[in-house]
């Protein structure tokens, strides 16, 4: 139905892939918020790269800074936020860009999918009209061409009877189909980077799996880099190429997905994996494992491990000295980085 690859954005994404450079490069990204109690450090010196066609999952509990990171990439944070560092989208600096520049980039080269489509879709317009508006705004095509393209996009994301569904309203669609419409809107202009912030939270398990499979398939086919934000490590196993684990605004571990699942090094990561309701990962009394305590709200990032008060392996060193995000000393393996003085399974693990 789609005809040529350039219609889906594959042309410009394929060009990005051929350079061998990251499509999105984030360096030392930090975000603070002004509050009545003072400045709150929500994100602290976060760095990562994403290549064309790659899925990077950013994982952590509520309050760890993952969604603030996602919103800061496209300049969607409120004016109370101060953002420093660098976010390069194919060489274009987004930190400090004007609102006008960011409006031109969002929806075109950088697109978002949010967790609840009913709050993102306008209930008084058909889904087709909402896709058409995106196309006309960013690509300047005629209304007729945009309507035809909207049908193609609904076909691309697997919505049945797309020629009929294009004229329906959001309330006439199921939750899974509404989320597919959001994906179609996000892909309308062939973005280089797609940021999916908890895109399956409100969906049941079977629909959740279908949406994740769709995102993975489209990312590979179209060459779109995907940043998946989630609180659940269980949903990333089959979709993500690499995982970034965040805690209290910092990256505490990052590795290729399979390596992270096979040999997690940070105790926060092992806690997240232990909380996944999977056979064999239960406490001795039959209950699911849990991580005691809560993510701290930080007015100042301490020069210490922020997980120390919740960690079963913490020592005095952890409470007085910040562990660096250092690579694992094992030549020949893909880089696995973690910030822990006593890595899980090591002789120092205590």
C-alpha positions in Angstrom: 0.0 0.0 0.0 2.8 2.4 0.8 4.5 2.3 -2.6 8.0 3.7 -2.1 10.1 3.8 1.0 10.6 7.6 1.0 6.9 8.0 1.7 7.4 6.5 5.1 10.5 8.6 5.9 12.8 5.7 5.1 14.7 7.8 2.6 16.1 10.4 5.1 16.5 7.7 7.8 18.4 5.4 5.5 20.7 8.3 4.8 21.3 8.7 8.6 22.0 5.1 9.0 24.7 5.1 6.2 26.8 7.7 8.1 27.6 5.3 10.9 27.0 8.1 13.4 24.2 8.2 16.1 21.0 9.9 15.0 20.5 11.2 18.5 23.4 12.0 20.8 22.8 13.1 24.4 25.7 14.4 26.5 25.7 15.5 30.2 22.0 16.3 30.1 20.9 17.8 33.4 17.5 19.2 34.4 16.6 21.1 37.5 13.2 22.5 38.6 12.5 25.7 40.6 10.1 24.9 43.4 8.9 26.7 46.5 11.3 24.4 48.5 14.2 25.3 46.2 15.7 23.7 43.1 15.1 20.0 42.5 17.6 18.0 40.6 15.5 15.7 38.3 18.2 14.6 35.8 21.9 14.6 36.4 24.6 14.3 33.7 22.8 11.7 31.5 24.5 10.6 28.3 23.5 8.1 25.6 23.4 7.6 21.9 20.8 6.1 19.6 21.4 4.9 16.1 19.0 4.6 13.2 16.8 1.5 13.5 17.8 0.9 17.1 15.5 0.7 20.1 16.9 2.1 23.3 14.8 1.4 26.5 15.1 3.8 29.4 13.9 2.1 32.5 13.2 3.0 36.2 10.6 3.6 38.9 8.3 6.6 38.9 10.4 9.6 40.0 13.7 8.3 38.6 13.9 11.0 35.9 13.2 8.9 32.7 10.1 10.9 31.6 11.7 14.2 32.4 14.7 13.1 30.2 12.3 12.2 27.4 10.4 15.5 27.6 13.6 17.5 27.7 14.8 16.0 24.4 12.1 17.8 22.4 11.9 21.0 24.6 8.6 20.0 26.2 9.4 20.9 29.8 7.7 23.9 31.5 9.5 27.2 32.0 10.3 26.3 35.6 12.9 23.8 34.3 16.5 24.6 33.6 18.1 22.3 31.0 21.9 22.1 30.4 24.1 19.8 28.4 23.7 18.8 24.8 21.1 17.0 22.7 22.2 16.6 19.1 19.7 15.4 16.5 21.9 14.6 13.5 24.2 17.5 14.4 21.4 20.0 15.3 21.6 21.2 18.9 18.2 21.1 20.6 19.2 22.4 24.0 18.7 26.2 23.9 16.9 26.1 20.5 14.1 28.6 20.1 10.4 27.6 20.4 10.0 28.2 16.7 12.9 25.9 15.9 11.6 23.2 18.2 8.1 23.4 16.7 9.6 22.8 13.3 11.5 19.8 14.5 8.8 18.2 16.7 6.5 16.0 14.6 8.9 16.1 11.7 12.4 14.8 12.7 11.5 14.1 16.3 8.1 12.6 17.3 6.4 11.5 20.5 3.9 8.8 21.5 2.4 9.2 24.9 0.8 6.6 27.2 -2.9 7.6 27.1 -4.1 8.2 23.5 -7.5 9.6 24.7 -5.7 12.5 26.3 -3.6 13.1 23.2 -6.3 12.7 20.5 -8.8 15.4 20.1 -12.3 13.9 20.7 -14.2 16.2 18.4 -12.1 15.5 15.2 -11.9 12.3 13.3 -8.6 10.4 13.5 -8.1 11.0 9.8 -8.4 14.8 10.2 -5.9 14.8 13.0 -3.3 12.9 10.9 -4.1 15.2 7.9 -3.3 18.3 10.1 0.1 16.9 10.9 0.9 16.2 7.3 -0.3 19.6 6.0 1.5 21.5 8.8 4.9 19.8 8.2 4.8 18.8 4.6 2.5 21.3 3.0 0.6 18.7 0.9 -3.0 19.1 -0.3 -5.9 18.0 1.8 -6.7 15.2 -0.7 -3.1 13.9 -0.8 -3.0 14.1 3.0 -6.2 12.1 3.4 -4.9 9.4 1.1 -1.6 9.3 3.0 -3.6 9.0 6.3 -5.3 5.9 5.0 -1.8 4.5 4.1 -0.5 5.2 7.6 -3.5 3.5 9.2 -2.7 0.5 7.0 0.9 0.6 8.0 0.1 0.4 11.7 -2.3 -2.5 11.2 -5.7 -0.9 11.6 -8.4 -3.0 9.8 -10.6 -1.3 7.3 -8.5 1.9 7.3 -10.6 3.6 4.6 -13.5 3.5 7.0 -11.7 4.0 10.2 -10.1 7.2 8.9 -13.5 9.0 9.2 -14.2 7.7 12.8 -13.7 9.5 16.0 -11.4 8.4 18.8 -14.2 7.2 21.0 -15.3 4.7 18.3 -12.0 2.9 18.5 -10.6 0.5 21.0 -7.7 1.4 23.2 -5.3 -0.6 21.1 -6.5 1.0 17.9 -6.3 4.5 19.4 -2.7 3.8 20.3 -2.0 2.6 16.7 -3.5 5.9 15.5 -1.0 7.8 17.7 1.8 5.7 16.2 0.5 6.6 12.7 0.5 10.3 13.6 4.0 10.1 15.0 5.3 8.3 11.8 3.4 10.6 9.4 6.4 12.8 8.5 9.0 10.0 8.8 10.8 11.1 11.9 14.4 10.2 12.5 13.7 9.7 16.3 10.5 8.4 17.9 10.2 8.8 21.7 7.6 6.4 23.2 6.8 7.4 26.8 5.1 4.5 28.5 3.1 3.8 25.3 1.4 0.6 26.6 0.6 1.4 30.2 -3.1 1.7 29.8 -3.5 -1.4 27.6 -4.1 -5.0 28.5 -1.3 -7.5 28.2 -2.1 -9.0 24.8 -2.6 -5.5 23.2 0.5 -4.3 24.9 2.5 -7.1 23.3 1.1 -6.3 19.9 1.9 -2.6 20.2 5.5 -3.3 21.2 5.9 -5.8 18.3 4.6 -3.1 16.0 7.0 -0.5 17.2 10.0 -2.9 16.9 9.0 -3.9 13.4 8.4 -0.4 12.2 11.6 0.9 13.7 13.6 -1.7 11.8 11.7 -1.4 8.5 11.8 2.4 8.4 15.2 3.0 10.0 13.6 5.1 12.8 15.5 5.3 16.1 13.2 4.6 19.1 13.7 5.7 22.7 11.2 3.7 24.8 10.4 5.0 28.3 9.1 2.4 30.7 9.0 1.4 34.3 8.8 -2.3 33.5 11.9 -4.2 32.5 9.6 -7.1 31.6 8.3 -5.2 28.5 11.8 -4.5 27.0 13.1 -8.0 26.7 11.8 -8.6 23.1 11.9 -5.1 21.7 15.0 -3.2 23.0 18.5 -3.5 21.6 20.0 -1.7 24.6 18.8 -0.6 28.0 19.5 2.4 30.2 18.6 2.0 33.8 18.0 5.3 35.7 17.7 5.9 39.4 17.2 9.3 41.1 18.1 11.2 37.9 21.3 9.3 37.1 22.2 6.4 34.8 23.2 3.5 37.1 23.6 0.8 34.4 23.5 0.5 30.7 24.2 -2.6 28.5 22.9 -4.6 25.5 19.5 -6.0 26.5 20.4 -9.7 26.7 23.6 -9.0 28.6 21.7 -6.8 31.1 19.2 -9.6 31.7 21.9 -12.3 31.9 24.3 -10.5 34.2 23.0 -7.3 35.8 25.7 -5.5 37.9 23.9 -2.8 39.8 21.7 -3.8 42.7 18.9 -1.6 41.6 18.8 -3.4 38.3 18.7 -6.8 40.1 15.9 -5.4 42.2 13.9 -4.3 39.1 14.4 -7.8 37.5 13.4 -9.5 40.7 10.1 -7.5 40.8 9.0 -8.8 37.4 6.2 -11.3 38.0 8.0 -14.3 36.3 8.2 -17.9 37.4 11.3 -18.5 39.5 11.6 -14.9 40.6 9.7 -15.0 43.9 10.8 -14.6 47.5 10.9 -17.6 49.7 7.5 -16.9 51.2 5.9 -16.9 47.8 5.4 -13.2 47.4 6.9 -11.1 44.6 10.2 -9.4 45.5 10.2 -5.7 46.1 12.7 -2.9 46.5 12.2 -1.3 50.0 11.9 2.4 50.3 11.2 5.1 47.7 13.2 7.1 45.1 14.4 10.2 46.9 13.5 13.7 45.8 16.8 15.5 45.5 17.3 19.3 46.0 21.0 18.6 45.5 22.7 15.5 43.9 24.9 14.0 46.7 28.5 13.0 46.2 27.5 9.4 47.0 25.4 6.5 45.7 21.8 7.7 45.7 20.7 4.0 46.0 22.7 3.3 49.1 19.8 3.6 51.6 17.9 1.0 49.7 20.7 -1.3 48.7 21.4 -4.6 50.5 25.1 -4.4 49.6 25.8 -0.8 50.6 29.0 0.0 52.6 30.3 3.2 54.1 32.1 3.9 50.8 28.7 4.0 49.0 27.4 6.6 51.4 30.4 8.9 51.1 31.6 8.5 47.6 29.8 8.6 44.2 30.6 5.6 42.0 31.4 6.5 38.4 29.6 5.0 35.5 32.6 2.8 34.5 32.9 0.1 31.8 33.1 -3.5 32.8 36.7 -4.7 32.6 36.3 -7.6 30.2 37.8 -7.0 26.8 36.0 -8.5 23.9 32.5 -7.9 25.3 30.1 -5.2 24.2 30.4 -2.3 26.6 28.5 -2.8 29.8 28.6 0.2 32.1 27.4 0.5 35.7 27.9 2.8 38.7 28.4 0.6 41.7 31.3 0.0 44.1 30.1 -3.5 44.9 28.7 -5.0 41.6 26.2 -7.8 42.0 28.0 -11.2 42.1 31.5 -9.8 42.6 33.7 -10.6 45.6 33.0 -7.1 47.0 29.2 -7.7 46.8 28.3 -7.7 50.5 
